[in-house]
Amino acid sequence: MTITKEQVLQKIPEQPGQFPFTRGIYSEMYKHRLWTMRQYAGFTSAEESNFRYKYLLNNGVMGLSVAFDLPTQIGYDSDHNMSLGEVGKVGVPISSLKNMETLFHEIPLDQVSTSMTINATAPILLAFYIVAAEKQGVSAEKLRGTIQNDILKEYVARGTYIYPPIKSMRLVTDVFEFCANHVPKWNTISISGYHIREAGSSVEQELGFTFADGIAYVQAAINKGLDPNNFGARLSFFFNSHNGFLEEVSKFRAARKLWATIMKDRFGVTNKKALMCRFHVQTGGSTLTATQIDNNVVRTTIQALSAVLGGTQSLHTNSRDEALSLPTDEAVKLALRTQQIIAHESGISEHVDPFGGSYVVEEMTDNFVNGATKIIETIDQMGGAISAIENGWIQEEISRSAYEYQKNIDSKKQIIVGVNQHEDPEEVDPELLEIDPQKVNAQIESVTTLKSSRNNIQVSQQLSRLKTAAESDNNVMPIIIDCVKNDCTLGEIADTFRSVFGEHQSH
């Protein structure tokens, strides 16, 4: 007897686009609109990064994703002593409004969606972006994009924090409140499981720790007087796609079910959009190997497939050479073409949740939901995510998981082709992208020149206003924007907050 599609679907009570959205947040998913294809980029200088963005847009990228250098991430200008040797290395240096204007020169900000991977200095970079758009003639109401703004995972997974957790949370919720009133199309946070997974967590930990952070942000916003039915619709998530193909597909399905249930049961949310777990996926950076780098193309393809089959809203595919350096133009194009081939040649986009009903995937999905729920319950018993971070429990759990994974590689229980099996002693070193030191020096000099040529009396006045706002309970975003308009630098604004909030000391 032939089993019809309808008979199979009858065995799956939940349909795509229906709560809790396990099978996808939209009933049609990619049939009429593909996921947003992004490529993460930024290096050397705003000018060089602008060239790369235009190259990507010309090759079919649908949205930009900005990587910032380490000094920018931790609130230092390019000319600061702490920035020495790090300017432009892992991302683009942005110290001033002029830098941000250069970064998006001839890129109309009312026509592109921009994602910015920035956390401790997120309010400052958002202010730069808003003012740069304004100078293009684009109002804040028209801006579309996402700012990561997820400071909690910095304390456990990345380390680019500045201020203590409670003070950092105040800045996060100030962004929520400001954008709700002035930048309505902007996603005010991208709650990141990606970096938690990159630090060595398991699947269950990636989900559990990410959503524990999400709960903390929602509660903080509610405490500020914001309505989760409104701001909840502007929350987004950021997940890793690792090598376990079916495991990752199941994880993405579990994520939607978990978050929708949390928002409904814990916070009483009724707005359908605020129940949806919308997320961006990046293929696994930690899975890239420095040997036999062409193998990374295959890894990335598998990971990208799992993200699409799992129902992502946007996707970045890592380049083959990123274990060794920032990617070359050729490598970036190939990574983008990987997404485009999946989208246009595989036929996958014609089917919504094609693994729905698979006993393997359904079982994995349920197991991940249950495992992550237990982790969240444990964190609740500790008093929430901030308490679990401050007592070091989350960090210890990630470290333990990372150690076990590395042990499996060292013992060859986990095979990594080209690393612990099928090595190639004759391998030739590939050509890599090199940072131009002259352009880095030009960036440093431009910041020094700005500080000597601007109206420093106005700068001091604006920074004094900002200090007063930081000492109060008032939203600091309008004052940051005024600072930016008066040529205050990122480092000066960050230092003003340092003088009020202090700096977080890790244990």
VEXDREN-2710 file (C-alpha; in Angstrom, 1 decimal):
% VEXDREN-2710
k/r/px/py/pz
1/MET/0.0/0.0/0.0
2/THR/1.3/3.4/-0.9
3/ILE/1.6/6.0/1.9
4/THR/0.5/9.4/0.8
5/LYS/2.1/12.7/1.9
6/GLU/-1.2/13.6/3.7
7/GLN/-1.0/10.4/5.7
8/VAL/2.5/11.1/6.8
9/LEU/1.7/14.7/7.7
10/GLN/-1.2/13.6/9.8
11/LYS/1.2/11.8/12.1
12/ILE/3.0/15.1/12.7
13/PRO/0.5/17.2/14.6
14/GLU/2.4/20.4/14.3
15/GLN/2.7/22.2/10.9
16/PRO/5.3/24.8/9.8
17/GLY/4.4/28.3/10.9
18/GLN/2.4/27.0/13.9
19/PHE/3.4/27.3/17.6
20/PRO/5.9/26.2/18.8
21/PHE/7.4/26.5/15.3
22/THR/9.5/23.4/15.5
23/ARG/9.0/22.9/11.8
24/GLY/9.8/26.5/10.9
25/ILE/8.6/30.0/11.7
26/TYR/6.8/30.4/8.3
27/SER/4.4/28.1/6.6
28/GLU/6.2/28.4/3.2
29/MET/9.7/29.0/4.5
30/TYR/12.0/29.4/1.4
31/LYS/9.5/28.7/-1.3
32/HIS/9.0/32.4/-2.0
33/ARG/11.9/34.0/-0.1
34/LEU/15.3/32.6/0.5
35/TRP/17.4/33.0/3.6
36/THR/19.5/36.1/3.7
37/MET/23.0/35.3/2.5
38/ARG/25.6/37.2/4.5
39/GLN/29.4/37.1/4.5
40/TYR/31.2/38.3/7.6
41/ALA/33.9/40.8/6.6
42/GLY/36.2/43.5/7.9
43/PHE/39.9/44.1/8.0
44/THR/42.8/46.5/7.8
45/SER/40.8/49.8/7.5
46/ALA/37.3/51.2/6.8
47/GLU/38.4/51.9/3.2
48/GLU/39.7/48.4/2.5
49/SER/36.6/46.8/4.2
50/ASN/34.4/49.0/2.0
51/PHE/36.0/47.5/-1.1
52/ARG/35.3/44.0/0.2
53/TYR/31.7/44.9/1.0
54/LYS/31.2/46.2/-2.6
55/TYR/32.8/43.1/-3.9
56/LEU/30.5/40.9/-1.9
57/LEU/27.4/42.9/-2.9
58/ASN/28.4/42.6/-6.6
59/ASN/28.7/38.8/-6.2
60/GLY/25.2/38.4/-4.7
61/VAL/25.4/38.9/-1.0
62/MET/22.0/40.0/0.3
63/GLY/23.1/41.5/3.6
64/LEU/26.4/42.8/5.1
65/SER/28.0/41.5/8.3
66/VAL/30.6/43.6/9.9
67/ALA/33.6/42.2/11.8
68/PHE/35.3/44.7/14.1
69/ASP/38.9/44.6/15.2
70/LEU/39.8/43.8/18.8
71/PRO/40.5/47.4/20.0
72/THR/37.0/48.4/18.7
73/GLN/35.4/45.5/20.5
74/ILE/36.9/46.4/23.9
75/GLY/36.6/50.2/23.6
76/TYR/40.0/51.5/22.5
77/ASP/40.7/53.9/19.7
78/SER/43.2/52.8/17.1
79/ASP/45.9/55.2/18.5
80/HIS/45.6/53.8/22.0
81/ASN/48.7/52.0/23.5
82/MET/46.4/49.0/24.1
83/SER/45.6/48.8/20.4
84/LEU/49.3/48.3/19.4
85/GLY/49.6/45.4/17.0
86/GLU/45.9/44.7/16.9
87/VAL/44.5/47.4/14.6
88/GLY/42.7/45.9/11.6
89/LYS/43.8/42.3/12.4
90/VAL/40.6/40.5/13.1
91/GLY/38.1/43.0/11.8
92/VAL/37.7/46.7/10.7
93/PRO/38.9/49.4/13.1
94/ILE/36.1/52.0/13.8
95/SER/37.2/54.8/16.1
96/SER/35.1/57.7/14.7
97/LEU/32.1/58.7/12.8
98/LYS/34.4/59.3/9.8
99/ASN/35.5/55.7/9.9
100/MET/31.9/54.5/9.8
101/GLU/31.1/56.9/6.9
102/THR/34.0/55.5/5.0
103/LEU/33.0/51.9/5.8
104/PHE/29.6/52.4/4.1
105/HIS/30.7/54.9/1.4
106/GLU/28.4/54.6/-1.7
107/ILE/26.5/51.8/0.0
108/PRO/22.9/53.0/0.5
109/LEU/21.9/52.1/4.0
110/ASP/18.2/52.2/3.2
111/GLN/18.7/49.4/0.8
112/VAL/20.9/46.9/2.7
113/SER/20.5/45.0/5.9
114/THR/23.6/45.2/8.1
115/SER/24.6/42.9/10.9
116/MET/27.2/44.1/13.4
117/THR/29.1/41.7/15.6
118/ILE/29.8/44.0/18.5
119/ASN/28.9/43.7/22.2
120/ALA/30.6/45.8/24.9
121/THR/30.6/48.8/22.6
122/ALA/27.4/48.0/20.8
123/PRO/25.5/51.2/21.7
124/ILE/28.4/53.3/20.4
125/LEU/28.7/51.5/17.1
126/LEU/24.9/51.6/16.6
127/ALA/25.1/55.4/17.2
128/PHE/27.9/55.7/14.6
129/TYR/25.7/53.8/12.2
130/ILE/22.6/55.9/12.8
131/VAL/24.5/59.1/12.3
132/ALA/26.3/57.8/9.2
133/ALA/23.0/56.9/7.8
134/GLU/21.5/60.3/8.7
135/LYS/24.4/62.0/6.8
136/GLN/23.4/59.8/3.8
137/GLY/19.9/61.2/4.1
138/VAL/18.5/57.9/5.5
139/SER/16.4/58.2/8.7
140/ALA/16.7/55.8/11.6
141/GLU/13.2/54.5/10.9
142/LYS/14.4/53.0/7.6
143/LEU/17.4/51.2/8.9
144/ARG/17.3/47.3/8.8
145/GLY/19.8/45.1/10.5
146/THR/21.0/43.5/13.7
147/ILE/23.4/44.5/16.4
148/GLN/24.8/41.5/18.4
149/ASN/24.7/43.4/21.8
150/ASP/24.9/40.1/23.7
151/ILE/27.3/40.9/26.5
152/LEU/26.6/37.9/28.7
153/LYS/28.3/35.3/26.5
154/GLU/31.4/37.5/26.5
155/TYR/32.0/36.6/30.1
156/VAL/31.9/32.9/29.4
157/ALA/33.1/32.4/25.9
158/ARG/34.9/35.3/24.2
159/GLY/36.2/37.8/26.8
160/THR/35.6/41.1/25.0
161/TYR/33.7/42.6/27.9
162/ILE/34.5/45.9/29.5
163/TYR/32.0/46.7/32.3
164/PRO/30.6/44.5/35.1
165/PRO/27.6/42.4/34.1
166/ILE/24.8/44.4/35.8
167/LYS/26.1/47.7/34.2
168/SER/26.5/46.1/30.9
169/MET/22.9/44.9/31.0
170/ARG/21.8/48.5/31.6
171/LEU/23.4/49.4/28.2
172/VAL/21.8/46.4/26.5
173/THR/18.3/47.4/27.7
174/ASP/18.9/51.1/26.8
175/VAL/19.4/49.9/23.2
176/PHE/16.2/47.9/23.4
177/GLU/14.2/50.9/24.6
178/PHE/15.8/53.4/22.2
179/CYS/15.3/51.2/19.1
180/ALA/11.7/50.4/20.0
181/ASN/11.0/54.2/19.8
182/HIS/13.4/55.3/17.1
183/VAL/14.7/52.4/15.0
184/PRO/11.7/50.1/14.8
185/LYS/13.0/47.8/12.0
186/TRP/16.2/47.0/13.8
187/ASN/16.9/43.8/15.7
188/THR/18.2/45.0/19.0
189/ILE/20.2/41.9/20.0
190/SER/21.5/38.7/18.5
191/ILE/21.7/36.3/21.4
192/SER/24.7/34.2/20.6
193/GLY/25.1/30.4/21.0
194/TYR/27.7/30.5/18.3
195/HIS/30.6/31.6/20.5
196/ILE/29.5/29.3/23.3
197/ARG/29.8/26.4/20.8
198/GLU/33.1/27.7/19.5
199/ALA/34.4/27.7/23.1
200/GLY/33.7/24.0/23.2
201/SER/30.2/23.4/24.5
202/SER/27.9/20.5/23.6
203/VAL/24.7/21.0/21.6
204/GLU/22.6/20.9/24.7
205/GLN/24.9/23.5/26.4
206/GLU/24.7/25.8/23.3
207/LEU/20.9/25.8/23.5
208/GLY/20.7/25.9/27.3
209/PHE/23.2/28.6/28.0
210/THR/22.0/30.7/25.0
211/PHE/18.4/30.6/26.2
212/ALA/19.3/31.2/29.8
213/ASP/21.0/34.4/28.6
214/GLY/17.9/35.2/26.5
215/ILE/15.7/34.8/29.6
216/ALA/18.0/37.3/31.5
217/TYR/17.7/39.9/28.7
218/VAL/13.9/39.5/28.5
219/GLN/13.6/39.9/32.3
220/ALA/15.9/42.9/32.4
221/ALA/13.9/44.6/29.7
222/ILE/10.6/43.8/31.5
223/ASN/12.2/45.3/34.7
224/LYS/12.8/48.4/32.7
225/GLY/9.1/48.6/31.9
226/LEU/9.2/47.2/28.3
227/ASP/6.6/44.9/26.9
228/PRO/7.9/41.5/25.7
229/ASN/5.0/41.4/23.2
230/ASN/6.7/44.3/21.5
231/PHE/10.5/44.1/22.0
232/GLY/10.3/40.2/21.8
233/ALA/9.6/40.6/18.1
234/ARG/13.0/42.3/17.6
235/LEU/15.0/39.6/19.4
236/SER/17.1/37.3/17.3
237/PHE/19.6/34.5/17.9
238/PHE/22.9/33.4/16.5
239/PHE/23.9/29.7/16.3
240/ASN/26.8/27.6/15.2
241/SER/26.5/24.9/12.6
242/HIS/29.0/22.1/13.5
243/ASN/29.9/18.9/11.7
244/GLY/27.1/16.6/13.0
245/PHE/24.7/17.0/10.2
246/LEU/21.5/15.5/11.6
247/GLU/22.4/16.7/15.0
248/GLU/22.5/20.3/13.8
249/VAL/19.3/20.1/11.9
250/SER/17.6/18.8/15.0
251/LYS/19.2/21.5/17.2
252/PHE/17.7/24.3/15.1
253/ARG/14.3/22.7/15.3
254/ALA/14.7/22.3/19.0
255/ALA/15.7/25.9/19.4
256/ARG/12.5/27.2/17.9
257/LYS/10.4/25.0/20.1
258/LEU/12.3/25.9/23.3
259/TRP/12.2/29.7/22.8
260/ALA/8.5/29.8/21.8
261/THR/7.7/27.8/24.9
262/ILE/9.8/29.9/27.2
263/MET/8.3/33.2/25.9
264/LYS/4.7/31.8/26.2
265/ASP/4.9/30.0/29.5
266/ARG/7.4/32.1/31.4
267/PHE/6.6/35.6/30.1
268/GLY/3.0/35.3/29.0
269/VAL/3.8/36.4/25.5
270/THR/0.8/36.2/23.0
271/ASN/2.2/38.1/20.0
272/LYS/3.1/35.4/17.4
273/LYS/6.1/37.3/16.2
274/ALA/7.5/37.7/19.7
275/LEU/7.2/33.9/20.1
276/MET/9.4/33.1/17.1
277/CYS/13.0/32.2/17.4
278/ARG/14.5/33.9/14.4
279/PHE/18.2/33.2/14.0
280/HIS/21.4/33.6/12.0
281/VAL/23.8/30.7/11.5
282/GLN/27.5/30.7/10.9
283/THR/29.3/27.5/9.9
284/GLY/31.7/26.2/12.5
285/GLY/34.9/28.3/12.7
286/SER/36.5/25.8/15.2
287/THR/35.9/22.9/12.7
288/LEU/38.1/24.5/10.0
289/THR/41.6/22.9/9.8
290/ALA/44.9/24.6/9.0
291/THR/46.0/21.5/7.0
292/GLN/44.4/20.4/3.7
293/ILE/42.3/23.5/3.7
294/ASP/40.3/22.5/0.6
295/ASN/38.6/19.9/2.9
296/ASN/37.1/22.9/4.7
297/VAL/34.9/23.6/1.6
298/VAL/33.3/20.2/2.2
299/ARG/32.8/20.8/5.9
300/THR/31.3/24.2/5.2
301/THR/28.9/22.8/2.7
302/ILE/27.6/20.1/5.0
303/GLN/27.2/22.7/7.8
304/ALA/25.4/25.1/5.5
305/LEU/23.0/22.3/4.4
306/SER/22.1/21.6/8.0
307/ALA/21.4/25.3/8.6
308/VAL/19.1/25.5/5.6
309/LEU/17.4/22.2/6.4
310/GLY/17.0/23.4/10.0
311/GLY/15.3/26.6/8.9
312/THR/17.7/29.5/9.4
313/GLN/16.8/33.1/8.5
314/SER/20.3/34.1/7.4
315/LEU/23.6/32.3/6.9
316/HIS/27.3/33.0/6.7
317/THR/29.6/30.3/5.2
318/ASN/33.2/30.3/6.4
319/SER/36.0/30.5/3.8
320/ARG/38.4/27.6/3.2
321/ASP/41.5/29.6/4.4
322/GLU/40.1/31.1/7.7
323/ALA/42.0/28.7/9.9
324/LEU/45.2/30.5/8.7
325/SER/44.2/34.1/8.0
326/LEU/41.5/36.5/7.0
327/PRO/40.0/35.1/3.8
328/THR/41.1/36.1/0.3
329/ASP/38.6/37.4/-2.3
330/GLU/38.6/34.1/-4.0
331/ALA/37.9/32.1/-0.9
332/VAL/35.1/34.5/0.1
333/LYS/33.5/34.1/-3.3
334/LEU/33.6/30.3/-3.1
335/ALA/32.0/30.4/0.3
336/LEU/29.2/32.6/-1.0
337/ARG/28.8/30.4/-4.1
338/THR/28.3/27.5/-1.8
339/GLN/25.2/29.1/-0.4
340/GLN/24.0/30.1/-3.9
341/ILE/24.4/26.6/-5.2
342/ILE/22.4/25.1/-2.3
343/ALA/19.7/27.8/-2.9
344/HIS/19.4/27.5/-6.6
345/GLU/20.6/24.0/-7.6
346/SER/19.8/21.6/-4.8
347/GLY/16.0/21.9/-4.8
348/ILE/16.0/22.0/-1.0
349/SER/14.3/25.4/-0.8
350/GLU/11.1/23.9/-2.4
351/HIS/10.4/21.8/0.7
352/VAL/9.5/23.0/4.2
353/ASP/11.1/21.0/7.0
354/PRO/12.0/18.0/4.8
355/PHE/13.2/16.0/7.8
356/GLY/9.9/16.4/9.7
357/GLY/8.6/13.0/10.6
358/SER/12.1/11.3/10.5
359/TYR/12.3/9.2/13.6
360/VAL/16.0/10.0/14.0
361/VAL/15.5/13.8/13.7
362/GLU/12.3/13.9/15.8
363/GLU/14.0/11.9/18.6
364/MET/17.1/14.1/18.5
365/THR/14.9/17.2/18.5
366/ASP/13.0/16.1/21.6
367/ASN/16.2/15.0/23.4
368/PHE/17.8/18.4/22.8
369/VAL/14.7/20.2/24.1
370/ASN/14.8/18.0/27.2
371/GLY/18.6/18.4/27.7
372/ALA/18.6/22.1/27.3
373/THR/15.5/22.5/29.6
374/LYS/17.4/20.7/32.4
375/ILE/20.3/23.1/32.0
376/ILE/18.0/26.1/32.1
377/GLU/16.4/24.7/35.3
378/THR/19.8/24.3/36.9
379/ILE/20.7/27.9/36.1
380/ASP/17.3/29.1/37.4
381/GLN/18.1/27.4/40.7
382/MET/21.3/29.4/40.8
383/GLY/19.4/32.7/40.4
384/GLY/19.7/33.1/36.7
385/ALA/22.4/33.5/34.0
386/ILE/24.2/36.4/35.6
387/SER/24.6/34.4/38.9
388/ALA/25.8/31.3/37.0
389/ILE/28.3/33.5/35.2
390/GLU/29.5/35.2/38.3
391/ASN/30.1/31.9/40.2
392/GLY/31.9/30.4/37.2
393/TRP/29.6/27.4/36.7
394/ILE/28.9/28.0/33.0
395/GLN/32.5/28.6/32.2
396/GLU/33.5/25.4/34.0
397/GLU/30.8/23.4/32.1
398/ILE/32.0/24.7/28.8
399/SER/35.7/23.9/29.7
400/ARG/34.8/20.4/30.7
401/SER/33.0/19.8/27.4
402/ALA/35.8/21.3/25.4
403/TYR/38.3/19.0/27.2
404/GLU/36.3/15.9/26.4
405/TYR/36.0/16.8/22.7
406/GLN/39.8/17.4/22.4
407/LYS/40.5/14.1/24.2
408/ASN/38.3/12.3/21.6
409/ILE/40.4/13.9/18.8
410/ASP/43.7/13.1/20.5
411/SER/42.7/9.5/20.9
412/LYS/41.2/9.3/17.4
413/LYS/37.8/8.5/18.8
414/GLN/36.8/11.5/16.7
415/ILE/38.4/11.5/13.3
416/ILE/39.3/14.8/11.7
417/VAL/40.4/14.2/8.1
418/GLY/43.8/15.7/7.4
419/VAL/44.5/16.3/11.1
420/ASN/44.6/12.9/12.9
421/GLN/44.0/10.7/9.9
422/HIS/44.8/10.8/6.2
423/GLU/47.5/13.5/6.8
424/ASP/49.4/14.9/3.8
425/PRO/53.1/15.5/4.5
426/GLU/53.7/16.9/1.0
427/GLU/51.1/19.7/1.4
428/VAL/52.0/23.1/-0.1
429/ASP/51.3/26.3/1.8
430/PRO/48.4/28.3/0.2
431/GLU/48.5/32.0/-0.6
432/LEU/47.0/34.0/2.2
433/LEU/45.6/37.5/2.7
434/GLU/48.1/39.9/4.3
435/ILE/47.3/43.1/6.2
436/ASP/48.9/46.2/4.7
437/PRO/50.8/47.9/7.5
438/GLN/50.9/51.3/5.7
439/LYS/47.0/51.4/5.7
440/VAL/46.9/50.4/9.3
441/ASN/49.3/53.3/10.1
442/ALA/47.1/55.6/8.0
443/GLN/44.1/54.6/10.2
444/ILE/46.0/55.3/13.4
445/GLU/47.2/58.7/12.0
446/SER/43.6/59.6/11.0
447/VAL/42.4/59.2/14.6
448/THR/45.3/61.3/15.9
449/THR/44.5/64.0/13.3
450/LEU/40.8/64.1/14.2
451/LYS/41.6/64.6/17.9
452/SER/43.8/67.6/17.2
453/SER/41.6/69.3/14.6
454/ARG/38.1/69.0/16.1
455/ASN/36.4/71.3/18.6
456/ASN/37.7/69.8/21.8
457/ILE/35.7/72.1/24.0
458/GLN/32.5/70.7/22.5
459/VAL/33.9/67.2/22.9
460/SER/34.5/67.7/26.6
461/GLN/31.1/69.2/27.1
462/GLN/29.4/66.2/25.4
463/LEU/31.4/63.7/27.3
464/SER/30.5/65.4/30.6
465/ARG/26.8/65.2/29.6
466/LEU/27.3/61.5/28.9
467/LYS/28.9/60.9/32.3
468/THR/25.9/62.6/34.0
469/ALA/23.5/60.4/32.0
470/ALA/25.5/57.2/32.9
471/GLU/25.3/58.2/36.6
472/SER/21.5/58.5/36.3
473/ASP/18.8/56.0/35.2
474/ASN/18.2/57.9/32.0
475/ASN/18.6/56.2/28.6
476/VAL/22.2/57.0/27.4
477/MET/21.6/56.4/23.6
478/PRO/20.5/60.0/22.8
479/ILE/23.6/61.4/24.5
480/ILE/25.9/58.9/22.8
481/ILE/24.4/60.0/19.4
482/ASP/25.1/63.7/20.4
483/CYS/28.7/62.7/21.3
484/VAL/29.1/61.0/17.9
485/LYS/27.8/64.1/16.1
486/ASN/30.4/66.2/17.9
487/ASP/33.3/64.0/16.9
488/CYS/33.8/62.1/20.2
489/THR/35.6/58.9/19.5
490/LEU/34.7/55.3/20.5
491/GLY/37.4/55.1/23.0
492/GLU/36.5/58.4/24.7
493/ILE/32.8/57.3/25.0
494/ALA/33.9/53.9/26.3
495/ASP/36.3/55.5/28.8
496/THR/33.5/57.8/30.1
497/PHE/31.4/54.7/30.9
498/ARG/34.6/53.1/32.5
499/SER/34.8/56.1/34.8
500/VAL/31.3/55.5/36.0
501/PHE/30.8/51.7/35.8
502/GLY/34.3/50.5/36.4
503/GLU/35.7/47.4/34.6
504/HIS/34.9/43.7/35.1
505/GLN/37.6/41.6/36.6
506/SER/37.4/37.9/35.7
507/HIS/38.1/35.3/38.4
END
